[in-house]
Amino acid sequence: MNLVQLANKTRRQPALVDGAFLYPVSRYESAYALATAAIGSGASVRSLIEIEGGFRLDYESVWSGNSDWKLLPAIDFPGQPHRTLVSGTGLTHMASVQRRDAMHSAAASGSETDSMRMYRWGVEGGKRSDGQPGTAPEWFYKGDGSVVKAHGESLSVPAFGEDGGEEPEIAGVYVIAADGTPVRVGFTQGNEFSDHKLERRNYLYLAHSKLRSCSLGPELVLGKTFDDVSGRVSVMRAGEELWSSPIHSGEANMCHSLDNMEHHHFKYDQHRRPGDVHVHFFGADAFSFGSGVELRDGDVMEVAFEGFGRPLRNPISVETPAHTLTQVRVLA
């Protein structure tokens, strides 16, 4: 079952995806409200869905931006973006590690880089065994819900940034139940987007390079497994395809198992605060920067994983004003 989130000038609500049509769901204003109702009642999401009789929307019109309704990110915490934590796990796919390794190999003076070492640890022990956790994966923080953009919205390279590049990934969507139990609501495709030039300067800049906007959706997929996922990532410039590549994700293509990645994210008490939303990216195995492509203002990035609904498209926006110093006021 796939859901989207919609909004027009007067209201917002989730909608059920059924082929070429979207059927708005009555009673709930968001996917979050629907998920928390299901968690609290013990009912399935599907059993709580009520469709407004006879009301349906043409999906193509909404997806292409030719409707009064617009798509929202696949998940959010309405009105309280600080209640959403956006994070991710890297060094999970061999192709991604090789590109990261190439960026950092010069600093390693011929020895094994930290990136390759961490990936090897994942290969050797990245799966839970006999009730014990496996090796912890890399973990990074992207921001709160304010950094999450929808299909069609721009992903920005800030004035202080050096670059912006797509990272096509699958993200897990979670809501923390009242008793502190993490509940996986579903998965969605995403563009994790980061500053690869900054990261290339020194791998210790990785944390800074991830503090950028990202996008999710358009569809939230419920009840799907995460075993072997394939798709394609593309970059368009002036309406023409500039670059594209196959992409793969899922446990069959990763050195860490899903349950091990989830354990190491939610083992922290602060990540189990009741009511919070978590969006966690699971890594990528292809991105244009690794092929020597530098994105420009106006380029359009497209992420399309099979079985995850319509493609996610976002233009890139490069801020042009000169970067100004941030001033801190001192309290007298």
Rosetta blueprint (number, residue, H / E / L):
1 M L
2 N E
3 L E
4 V E
5 Q E
6 L E
7 A E
8 N L
9 K L
10 T L
11 R L
12 R E
13 Q E
14 P E
15 A E
16 L E
17 V E
18 D E
19 G L
20 A L
21 F E
22 L E
23 Y E
24 P E
25 V E
26 S L
27 R L
28 Y L
29 E L
30 S L
31 A H
32 Y H
33 A H
34 L H
35 A H
36 T H
37 A H
38 A H
39 I H
40 G H
41 S H
42 G L
43 A L
44 S L
45 V H
46 R H
47 S H
48 L H
49 I L
50 E L
51 I E
52 E L
53 G L
54 G L
55 F L
56 R L
57 L E
58 D E
59 Y H
60 E H
61 S H
62 V H
63 W H
64 S L
65 G L
66 N L
67 S L
68 D L
69 W L
70 K E
71 L E
72 L L
73 P L
74 A L
75 I L
76 D L
77 F L
78 P L
79 G L
80 Q L
81 P H
82 H H
83 R H
84 T E
85 L E
86 V E
87 S E
88 G E
89 T L
90 G L
91 L L
92 T L
93 H L
94 M H
95 A H
96 S H
97 V H
98 Q H
99 R H
100 R H
101 D H
102 A H
103 M H
104 H H
105 S H
106 A H
107 A H
108 A H
109 S L
110 G L
111 S L
112 E L
113 T L
114 D H
115 S H
116 M H
117 R H
118 M H
119 Y H
120 R H
121 W H
122 G H
123 V H
124 E H
125 G H
126 G L
127 K L
128 R L
129 S E
130 D L
131 G L
132 Q E
133 P L
134 G L
135 T L
136 A L
137 P L
138 E L
139 W L
140 F E
141 Y E
142 K E
143 G E
144 D E
145 G H
146 S H
147 V H
148 V E
149 K E
150 A L
151 H L
152 G L
153 E L
154 S L
155 L E
156 S E
157 V E
158 P L
159 A L
160 F L
161 G L
162 E L
163 D L
164 G L
165 G E
166 E L
167 E L
168 P E
169 E E
170 I E
171 A E
172 G E
173 V E
174 Y E
175 V E
176 I E
177 A L
178 A L
179 D L
180 G L
181 T L
182 P E
183 V E
184 R E
185 V E
186 G E
187 F E
188 T E
189 Q E
190 G E
191 N E
192 E L
193 F L
194 S E
195 D L
196 H H
197 K H
198 L H
199 E H
200 R H
201 R H
202 N L
203 Y H
204 L H
205 Y H
206 L H
207 A H
208 H H
209 S H
210 K L
211 L L
212 R L
213 S L
214 C E
215 S E
216 L E
217 G L
218 P L
219 E L
220 L E
221 V E
222 L L
223 G L
224 K L
225 T L
226 F L
227 D L
228 D L
229 V E
230 S E
231 G E
232 R E
233 V E
234 S E
235 V E
236 M E
237 R E
238 A L
239 G L
240 E E
241 E E
242 L E
243 W E
244 S E
245 S E
246 P E
247 I E
248 H E
249 S E
250 G L
251 E H
252 A H
253 N H
254 M L
255 C L
256 H L
257 S L
258 L H
259 D H
260 N H
261 M H
262 E H
263 H H
264 H H
265 H H
266 F H
267 K L
268 Y L
269 D H
270 Q H
271 H H
272 R L
273 R L
274 P L
275 G L
276 D L
277 V E
278 H E
279 V E
280 H E
281 F E
282 F L
283 G L
284 A L
285 D L
286 A L
287 F L
288 S H
289 F H
290 G H
291 S H
292 G L
293 V L
294 E L
295 L L
296 R L
297 D L
298 G L
299 D L
300 V E
301 M E
302 E E
303 V E
304 A E
305 F E
306 E L
307 G L
308 F L
309 G L
310 R L
311 P L
312 L E
313 R E
314 N E
315 P E
316 I E
317 S E
318 V E
319 E L
320 T L
321 P L
322 A L
323 H L
324 T L
325 L L
326 T L
327 Q L
328 V L
329 R L
330 V L
331 L L
332 A L
